[in-house]
Amino acid sequence: MMSYGYDPHLSEGAAKTPLFQTSTFVFKNSKEGRAYFEVAYGLRKKKNSEDLPLSYARINNPNAEIAEERLKLWDKAESCALFQSGMAAISTSILELSKPGGLILHSSTLYGGTNHFIKDVLPKYNISSMEFDDNDSLDKIISEKKKKFGDIDVNIVYIESPANPTNQIIDIEKCSELAKKLSTKKNKALLLIDNTFMGPIWSKPIDFGADVVLYSVTKYLGGHSDIVAGAALGKKSVIDRIKSSRVFFGNISSPFTSWLLLRSLETLKIRMEKEAETALKIAKYLVKHPKIEKVNYLGLISKSNKQYKLYKKQYGAGGAMITIYVKGDLDNAYRFLDNLKLIKLAVSLGGTESLACHPGTMTHVDVNEKTKNRIGITNSLVRLSIGLEDSDDLIYDIKNALNECK
């Protein structure tokens, strides 16, 4: 994986992938340029023996292509498309794979940006949406869909698991079956999943029937809080469609961002393993603390919990995201956040540094209060992203901050 997709002999023997900081590429001759654009614009299909050149950095660039090849390995995907942000990957994928007059079914808890895009932006393009409860039976979900939307085609079933910020887990195989049941001869419903919280180290959604796996690469894959990027992975036929839209939306990952991602992928496994190890220690401390009402951490799901089997089937570890509910009101949650010293008050997650935020009034402020209360995004909820600091130092910081709470 460390060197996959890169031939040093094509780059002056450089051991590490160079940065290809260029906007355009030189064709060998006119016929080569013609051949490229005939395929790029769909005038003909690429021949099996044809090796097409690079042309323009909005369409492709060596750094992005090498990073895409390496990301494919982690998720066992046929193809990968890199984007300028996680929301670019999500919005481009949804717009390409849905249709005006169509319907998207989505799980109840989503990242705030995704929730806003589905509920407030897509209606402008005549694309409707319906929320479903994963605890309901498939028959109930389908019956509810028919009751509200009749025979409208479902283009996408969209889920997030674990969900941001509650850590709720969703049965991927069940949702894959839902997509199949909602498909027709003329319309195939696709299952899209945001796998940002667990990353390809702890979760392989394609193994459970996902058609497209989406990431905010900014988070664990990038891992250093110094890039903004996104990715979509899946079957080549589906990702080729998404890449086609990416060309015209102009949101491919830049050469420099892709180059930094190549650096990050080399340490992905050891970073995520250490962060998960530390998160488990912190979660065990928090669950016993008198000023903490509840802790949602996958690694603490008990064997008696009905979600335990699902957790063990879908995930290889508990991850490094901890959701806590601080006893008291909003002011008490703010006291905790404002008195953290080592852990920084900031949105985002998955970096080497530990971060904390208040989703209800920050990342999910756009979600209406009724929905937030129903799915558990209350004023007492605080989201922690555990980094690479020493576990004892982090616990000491949390302890001191909680001492300031009433």
PyMOL commands that set and color helices and strands:
alter all, ss='L'
color gray80, all
select helices_A, chain A and resi 8-10+30-40+62-75+86-97+112-125+138-149+172-181+199-202+205-208+236-249+255-265+268-286+298-300+308-314+330-338+359-361+369-375+391-403
alter helices_A, ss='H'
color red, helices_A
select strands_A, chain A and resi 79-83+103-107+128-132+154-160+190-194+212-216+230-234+292-296+321-326+344-345+355-357+381-385
alter strands_A, ss='S'
color yellow, strands_A
deselect
rebuild
show_as cartoon
